[in-house]
Amino acid sequence: VRECVCMLAFTTALHAFATPSRLGPRPAAPCVQNVAAVPIQRCRFTVAPVLQLASDSILTAQMRREMASEPRLADFAVTGGPQFVRHTAEDDPTKPLLLYLPGIELSGYSLHRQLPGLAEDFCVRWLAVPPDDRSSFEALREAVTREVEAEEGRPIYLLGESFGGVFALSVAQGADGKPPSSLAGVALVNPATSIGRSWPAQLPRLLDAVAALPPNLSDAAYFALATPIFAAISGDPRQLGARRGDEALPPPLRLPVLLARLAQQMPEMGALPNALPLPALAHRLSLLLHAAAHVQEAPLERLRLPVHVFASSEDRVLPSTDEARRLRRRLPNCRTSPLPGSGHVPLLEARVDLARRLRDVGFTRRTPLGSKPKDYVADFAPPSAEEILNATQRLRSVRNLVSPVFLS
C-alpha cells in the first residue's frame, strides 16, 4: 500500500510540474480574504488520468492492446430472458461441457479470466440473466435442468460460484431426488448455501428502507451504499490488477503496470450498481435466501455425484471455509480445496488458475458413488506431467532431508 501511495504521489507531482503542456496552464492562486466564503474546488487530478499518463512512457504497445481488449461488464449484458451464452460459436463434441452458474450479478463476467484455461478441457457456457428479469427460483432451476438434459452423449459438469453454487446443488438433486442422467459432477466456488449465517442476510431490510425513499434520493443512496460494498467484496486489488504473466516483467515495471490496470478497472466498480440496480438486487437476494433454505433442508446425503468445493480463506461475504467443511460432512462424495488468501470472487484473481486446480484434483476422473465397483487396474490413469512435477516439488524437502548424501 505504501508503494502504491508513493508511486501515485510521485506521478502526480511529476506530471503537474514537468509536463504543463499536457495538463494545461496552472491557474494563479486566488487572493483569499475570507476562507469561509471561498467555495471548495474539486481537485484537478483524478486517479485514472494520472496513472494513464504515468504508464504512457513505459507500457509497450502489446501491453496497451491487452489492456484495451480486457472485457467489460457491459460486454456480458443480455436482453430477453435467462439464457446460456457459449464461449465459442461451435462446440467441440469430444470435450465435456462445463455450465457456469455465476454469482448474484448473473452475467458471467467473473469467469472471463478463467476462460482460456478452461477452454482447453471443456466446452464452456454460462448462464446470463437480464437485470429486469424476475424469474422465480424454480424457473431458473428448470432452465438449467433443461440445458443439462438437452446435451446427451457427453458428460456435463456444473460450476457454481456463490449464488450459482446454490442453484448447482439444487439442480444436482433433481426434482425427484435424482440428478439429470448426463450430469457427471459439480464444482462449487464459495457456495452461498451459508448466506443465512452471514451479514448479507440482513440486507433485504436495508434495501427496503432505501427503496422507500423518493426516487432520485433512493438511487443516490443505493449508489453510495453499493459502490464501496462491491469494491470491498472484490478482494485484494493487487490480485485483481495482476495477471499470470506479470512475473516475466522487469521488477521496476510491475507496479506501474498494476496501477494502470487498476485505473482501467475503476469504472467497472461504478458500473456494478447500474448492472445490478436496486430492484434486481432485492429480487435476487430473496431468491438466494429461498434457494439456500431449500438446499439446507434437502437430503444432501443422497447425492452420489462427485462434488468439489473450493473455499476462499479471506472471504468477507460468506463463511466459505466453514461451509466447505459442513458440505463435506453432508455430501458423501465431496472433497474440498482451500484458496489461501483469496476473497469472495477468486476467479478474477491472478493467483487462481481454476483449470489447473480442476486437473490437479482429478475432477473429471471421479465417478458417482456406487456406479460401479472400483477396478484398481482398469481404472488406473497415469498421472500427467504437471501432477508428477507438483508431487516432486512437494516431496523435495523430505527427499533432501533423508537423502544418503545429507545423512553421510
KATAKA-V515502 format. One line per field, one symbol per residue. ss: DSSP state (H for helix, E for strand, L for the rest). phi: phi as a letter, one per 30 degrees, with the letter a starting at -180 (. if undefined). burial: # if it has 9 or more other ideal C-beta (glycine too) atoms within 8 Angstrom, else .. Layout:
ss = ???
phi = ???
burial = ???
This chain:
ss = LHHHHHHHHHHHHHHHHLLHHHHLLLLLLLLLLLHHHLLLLLLLLLHHHHHHHHHHLLLLHHHHHHHHLLLLHHHHLLLLLLEEEELLLLLLLLLEEEEEELLLLLLLHHHLLLHHHHLLLEEEEEEELLLLLLLLHHHHHHHHHHHHHLLLLLLEEEEEELHHHHHHHHHHHLLLLLLLLLEEEEEEELLHHHHHHLHHHHHHHHHHHHHLLLHHHHHHHHHHHHHHHHHHHHLLHHHHHLLHHHHHLLHHHHHHHHHHHHHHHHHHHHHHHHHLLHHHHHHHHHHHHHHHHHHHHLLHHHLLLEEEEEEELLLLLLLHHHHHHHHHHHLLLEEEEEELLLLLLHHHLLLLLHHHHHHHLLHHHLLLLLLLLLLLLLLLLLLLHHHHHHHHHHHHHHHHHHLHHHHL
phi = .dddddddddddddddcdbdddcjdddddddccbddddddcdddccddddddddcedcdddddddddddddcdddcdbbjceaccddbdcddddcdcccccddddhbjddcddcdeddddcbdcbbdbbddddbddedddddddddddddccjbdbbcbccheddddddddddidcicdedddclbcbbhdddcddcbdddcdedddddddddeedddddddddddddddddddjdddddddbdddddddedcddddddddddddeeddddddddbdedddddddddddddddddddddddddcddbbccbddcdccbddddddddddddcdbcbbbdcdidcdcddccddccddddddddiddcdbddidaddcdcdddbdddddddddddddcddddddcdedddd
burial = ...#..##..##.###...#..#.......................##.######...#...##..#..#..#..###...######.......##################.##.###.##########....#.#.###.###.###.#..#####################....##.###############.#.##.##.###.##.#....##.###.###..#..####..####...#..#...##############.######.####.################..#.#..#############.#####.######..#.#######..#########.##########.##.....................###.##.................
